[in-house]
Structure formats: structure tokens, C-alpha cells
Amino acid sequence: MARVRTSRSLAVAGLTGLAVAFLSGCSGGPSTTRSASSPPGFGSSSPGTSATAPSKLEDASADEILARARTALLAARTVHARGAVRNGGTAYTLDLRLVRGVGATGSVASEGRDLGVLRIGKVAYVLLDAATWKAATGSDAAARTFAGKYLKVTDASSAAFQPFLALTDVQRAYGSALAPTGVLTKGSVTTVQGRRVIDLEIDGGASGDVYVTLDGTPYPVRLAYGPGAAQYVDFDQFGAKVVLAAPPASKVVTVPAS
């Protein structure tokens, strides 16, 4: 396991903060709590379910369809989430494979910066490129030495760990987005990712849309935040095999305790 020399410890500690801030910004889009930067119309209330569900999904109420979609997503063993969100005027793209109750692997990018993200239980890693290392250390040599290495976050109770949970835990990341506070109505039947879906509109689509597949398990295949398609997260590969493996020790950087 690589160890940063004392002269660079503060720079790497700052880089950890930079990575955390970066992830916090991204997770602030489809966040799990309502805030000024959260998509309007999405919050923490749960949609009601009817006592007797219609046999044909598209004949069910909007609340019933959304409740089934939320249950299906949160019960999926794995899911692939990819999309684009904005927070505080900054655009982020994400591509993550999430494993229920375990963690996730993938990447988050914004403004030319690309972070690899890996969480396995209570341990998280961020993979940084040479440009980001150089920006933090001010050293070409350090950038060459540590490029392609991971920063490790192990304190699951710390504030630094929370952005990892907000991005890589399905319940935290998308549970509230499937329990909107706005007025929910059924829109048109359309096609997303080649699948027949029904559009559930939040406030007539002004606050967002949830597209739920009508054939097979009623998975949500797209969350759209706000009007238009600029902010969205698509879901696919439900239940597909995902391997979460810690990087080799030689690829992990630790910061000496102060």
C-alpha cells in the first residue's frame, strides 16, 4: 500500500476533501432529502397503495404504479444507474452499478474531472487521474507517482463518507425520488430503452417524470428531474452480476495520521 510522504500529507488530505466535495455536489441532484438544490416535487412522503391492485398495470392508479415501481427497484439485487444531473449550476454525469446492501462501483464526472468510485460496505475508494493529483499536490512527480491510485475512506460515521452513501446506496439515492411530494398523474404510454413504459408525471411534468415499464416486473427505467430531459437517471441491467472487489494494496494511497 502506497504511503504519502509527510511533506505531501496536507495536499493529499486536501485532495480527499476535494473528492468529497465533488461527490457531495453530484449526490445533491437526486438527493435523498428535500433541499433548495433538490429537484422540485421530489421529497420523502410515500405514495399510497390500493387494497386491491388491478391485474393490468397500466389500469392501476398513478400512486399504485409508482408504489410498485419503488418496491421493485429497492428489491432488485443489482441495478445499473447512469445519467446527468445538476447541482448549484454544475453539471455531473454518473455511471454506477449498485449492489443492494453492499455498495457500488462506477464513475462520476464533471467539468473535465473524472472520479472512479467504489464502495464495499463501510469502506470507500476514489480513483483519481494525474491532473487531479497535480492540482492537489502541485507536483508533476507526485502526479506521475500516484496517478491511477485510490484514496481510501474508512470512517463510515464521518461526514466524508456520507456522499459515498448518497450515491451508492439505492435507498438513499433514489428512494425519495420515487415518493414525490408533487401531484402525481398518469401520462402517455411510450418507449424508453426499447421498453414499453408509462410516464408518471409530477405536477404535470413540470417537476419531473418517472417512467415505469409495463411488461414484466414494473421497474422504473428513467427518472427525469424537472421539465425536459436535461436531468435524468436511467436504470437497466436489474439483477445482473456485479463484482465489487477492493483494489490491490499497491494501488491504494493512505494519509499518515497527524
HELIX and SHEET records of a PDB file:
HELIX    1   1 THR A    6  SER A   27  1                                  22    
HELIX    2   2 LEU A   57  ASP A   59  5                                   3    
HELIX    3   3 ALA A   62  ALA A   75  1                                  14    
HELIX    4   4 ALA A  130  THR A  137  1                                   8    
HELIX    5   5 ASP A  140  PHE A  146  1                                   7    
HELIX    6   6 ALA A  159  PHE A  161  5                                   3    
HELIX    7   7 GLN A  162  THR A  168  1                                   7    
HELIX    8   8 VAL A  170  TYR A  174  1                                   5    
HELIX    9   9 SER A  176  LEU A  178  5                                   3    
HELIX   10  10 ASP A  203  GLY A  205  5                                   3    
HELIX   11  11 ALA A  249  LYS A  251  5                                   3    
SHEET    1   A13 ALA A   2  ARG A   3  0                                        
SHEET    2   A13 VAL A 252  THR A 254  1                                        
SHEET    3   A13 TYR A 150  VAL A 153  1                                        
SHEET    4   A13 VAL A 123  LEU A 127 -1                                        
SHEET    5   A13 ARG A 113  ILE A 120 -1                                        
SHEET    6   A13 GLY A 103  SER A 110 -1                                        
SHEET    7   A13 THR A  90  VAL A  99 -1                                        
SHEET    8   A13 THR A  78  ASN A  87 -1                                        
SHEET    9   A13 TYR A 232  ASP A 236 -1                                        
SHEET   10   A13 PRO A 220  TYR A 225 -1                                        
SHEET   11   A13 GLY A 208  THR A 213 -1                                        
SHEET   12   A13 ARG A 195  ILE A 202 -1                                        
SHEET   13   A13 LEU A 184  VAL A 192 -1                                        
END                                                                             
